[in-house]
């Protein structure tokens, strides 16, 4: 008990540490309890972080900030219109075609599984295949029930989408236009002695900005390269699958593993065990290798390196608390924890030993 008391006296006697601790507890409390309600605001902050880099670059080239914000905001609206009017109709058409073909694909997959015990009776027992097929059927039935519930809630989804399309552009514009005003208002309510919190925030702010911008370009690059490769190889639903590959990079390691299954399954349904299937699989795995070993180090060179175990734990923890946004911000939030630990005052005895 005395050890715990001494530890609290050593570290929490500093008011700056107490303030940072209370601020982090309040921050995570708001995120966990009101994250879904604040989703439009959080999404707008992400977009503002993304666009702030372009605005800052124009300012460095002697452009007035107001003019830079207006120009970048107009380009942002044009990009959103291009996605909504150009990309979404094509994507919706391919989703419809895929759902129409899905029962045939599943039937072919079940037939292929049922033939395995005949070809390899010593390796694959018939009862295990029957159990696997029954499990697949149960999952399909569960998915069908979820699809019905989604269709019943589609009206709410459309209303939510309309609200997002109205609120988010307004929030993005004001976040860019009144950035300094918002920051000054927030700082006005902070204590004067906040050097420790300021050090942590400076590091985290840089990491989040680099992460959001880097992740955007990674998604676009992986999507474009995947679409070109799938289209050249003649894979069905090339746009839909390329979008899935692009979005899979949001979840490191896990996303790539999950999206591999539908890609290889659709390729097998289209070509079977042929050279076309082998070329598609080789191209896909080359894209994944280039993403992990070339693109990620290039885009995220300024982001603090985190161990893969720390990244996976952050995804599981923050994703469980906060859903999609927890997964998206898992690495920045883990970086926040790392920044706090790095800036945390070291034990005087440890520091004296290291100096000696």
N, C-alpha and C positions, 0 to 999 in steps of 0.2 A: 504493500500500500504506500509505503514511504517513497518507493521508486516512482510510482505514478504521480504522487504529489510533487516530487522534485522535477519530474518531466514537465508538468503543467506550469510550475513556477518558472522553469528555465525558458520555455518558449512563449507561453501565453501571458507573460508579464509585459511583453511588447504590445502596445495598442495597435500597431500596424498589422501584426499577425492576427490579432483578435478581429480587426475590421475585415481583413481578407477572408478569414474563416466564416464570419457571419455572412459576408457577401456571397461566397460560394454556396453556403447552405441555402440562402434565399434564392439564388439563381437556380439551383437544381430543384428546389421546391416548386418554383413557378413552372419550370420546364415539365416536371413530372405531373403536376396537377392541372395545368392549364395549357399544355403543349398543343392539344388538338384545337382548342379555341383560338390560339395564337398562330396557327399554321399559315394563314395568309401573310401575317407580319414576318414570320421567320422565312418564308419563301421569298418575300420581297427583299429581305436583308441579304439573302444569298445572291439574288440578281443584282442588287446594288453593289455588293462586293465585286461581282463580276464586271460590272460596267465602270466601276470607279477606276479601274486600271486604265481604261481608255480615256476617261475624263482627265485623269492625272497626266497622261502622256500628252494630251492636247494642251493642258495648262503649262507643261514644261516647254512646249513650242510657242509660248506667248499668246495662247488663246485665252480670252476671258472665260471664267468658270461658267457663268450663266449661258454663254453661247455654246460652250462645250457640252454642258448638260443637255441643252435643247437638241443639239445635233445627235448626240449619243442616244437620247431617248427616242427620237424619231427613227433612228436605225433599229433600235430595239423593237419598236412597234411594227416596223416592216418585217423584221425577222419572225415575230409572233404571228403576223398575218400570213407569212409564207408557210409556216408550220401548220397553221389551222386550215388554210385553204388549199395548200398544195400537198403536204405530207399526210395529214390525217385521213383524207378520203381514200388515198391509195392503201394506207395501212389498214383502214377499216374493211376495204374490199378483200385484202388478203386474209384478214382474220376470219371473215365470213366464209371464204373458200376453204380455209384450213379446218374450221369447225364442221363443214359439210363432209370433208374427207376423213375426219378423225375416226368415226366408227369403222370405216374400211381399214384404216391403219391399225387400229386396235385388234381387229379380227385377224389381220395378217400376222401381227405380232403373237397372238395367242396360238395360231396354227404353227408358227415357227417354234414356239416353246413346246408344244405337244409332240413335235417330231424329235426333240432332243433325246428323250429316253429310248426311242427306237434306234437312234444312231449311236448313242453312248450309254448303253444300259448299265455298264459297270460304274460309270461316273455320276450319272444323274438319275436318281430313282423317280418312278412315275408319281409317287405320292407327294414328293416335294414340288414337282411341277404343278400338280393339281392344287396344292395349297397356294402356290404363287399365283396361279390363274384366278383362284377364288378371291385372293386378296386384291388383285387388280380389279376384279369386278366390283368388289365392295368399295374400293376407292373411286371408281367411275360413278357408282350410284351416289356416293357422298358428294362428289363434284357436281353431279346433276342437281341434287337438292340445293347446293350452294348457288348454282347458276340461276335456279328459280328465285331464290331469295334476292340475288343481285338484280334480277329483272324487275322484281317488285319494288326494289329501292332505287330503280333507275331515275325516277322523277326527282327524288332527293339529290341524286348524283348530278343531274342536269342543273338543278338550281344551285348547287354548290359550285359547279363549274362556272356558271354565269357570274356568281358572286366573286369568284377568283379572278375572272377576266375583267371585272370592273374595278375591284379593290386593288389588285396587285399592281397594275400600271400606275395608279395614283400614288400608292405607297412608294414604289420605286422612284418615281419622279421627285417626291418630297424628300426621300432619303438622300438623293443625290443633290438636290437644290439646296436643302437646308442642313447639310451634313454638319457644318461647323456650329450652327445654331443648336441642333439637337445635342451634340457633344457638350457644348458649353452649358446647356440647361442641366444635363445629367451631372456634370462635374460640380455644378454649383451646390449640389446636395451631398457631396462627398466630404469627408474630413480633410483638413489641411495637410496633415502628416500621413501621406499614403505612398511613400517612396517604394515600399515593398510591393504593394498592389500595382503601382505604376510600372515597375520592372516586369512583373508577370504579364500585365496587359499588353505592354509593348511587344513582348515576345509572342504572345498568343495571337494578337491582332495580325502580325506579319504572317504567322503560320496559317491562320484561317484564310486570309486573302490569297496566299499562294496556293493553298489547297483547293479553294473553290474555283479559282481560275484554271489551275492545272487540271482539276477533275473535269471541268467543262470541255477543255480541249482534248482530253483523253477520250471522253465519250464520243465527241464528234469525229475524231481521227479513227478510232476503232470501228465506229459505225460505218464511216465512209469506205475504209479499206475492206471491211467485211462485205459490204454491199457490192463493191466492185468485184471481189473475188467470187462471191456466190453467183452474181449475175453472169460473169464470164464462164463459170463452170456449168451454168444452166440449172442451178438448184431452184426448186419450187419455193415460193414464199420468201424470195431473197430479201425483200425489204423488211418484212416482219422479223425474220431471223437476225438480220443485221442490226435492227433496233434492239432486239433482245441482247445481242452480244455487246452492243454499245452500253446499254444500261447495266449490264452485269458487272462492269468495272466499278460501279458504286460500292459493291460489297467485295472487298479484296478476298482472293482465294475462293471463298464460298460461291460467289456469283459465277465465276468461270466454270466451276465444277458442275453447278446446277444447269447452266444453259447448254453445256455440252450434250446432255441427254437428248433434248428435242432435236438438236441439229443433226446428230448422227442417226437418230430414229427416222427423221424425214428423209435424209439422204439414203438410208437403207430401204425405206418404202419406195423411193423413186427408182433406185438403180439396183438394189440387192448387193450381193457381195461381188462387185465388179471393180474394174480399174477406175471408173468414174467415182465410185464411193471412196476408193483409196486416195485419189487426188483431192477430193473435197476434204477428207479427214486430215490429210497432210497440210493443205492450205490453212485449215482452221487452226491446227496446232502450231503452225508457224506464226500465224497472227497472234496467238496467245503468248508465244515465246517472245516475239518482238515487243509486245506490249509490256510484259513483265521485266524484260532485260534491257530494253532500249528506251521505249517511250516513257515509262514511269520514272527511271532515273533522270531523264532529260527534263521532264516537266516538274518533278518534285525534288529537284536538287537542293532547294533552299528549305525544304520542310524537314523538321527534326526526324531523324531515323528512329523508327520504333521496331522492336523485335516482333516477328510474326505472331508469337504467342500473345504479346500485349495487344496487337491489332485484333486478333480473333476474340480475346476476352472482352475488349472494348465493344466490339460489334454485338456480342451476346448480351452484355450488361446493358448498354445504352439502347440497343434495339428492343430489349425486353421492356425497358422503362418507357420508351418514347416512340416505338414503331419505326416507320420509314425514316423520319428525321433523325432518330437516334442512330440508325445505321449509317445515314449520310454523313452525320457529324461525329461518327465514332472516332475517327483519327484526330480531328481537331480537339475533341474533348479529352482524348487520351494525351494529346500534346499539352492541353491545359494542366492536366495532372502532373505530367512530366516537368512542365515549367515551374509549377508550384514546388515540386520536390527539389528541383535544381536551385531555385532561389531561396529555399527554406534555410534558415540559419543552421549551420553545422554545430555539433556539440563541441564545446571549447576543448574538452579533453582530446577528442579525435583530431581537431585542427592542430593542437599543439604537438600531438604525436606525429602527424603528417609533416609538420614543419621540421621536427627534429629528425 
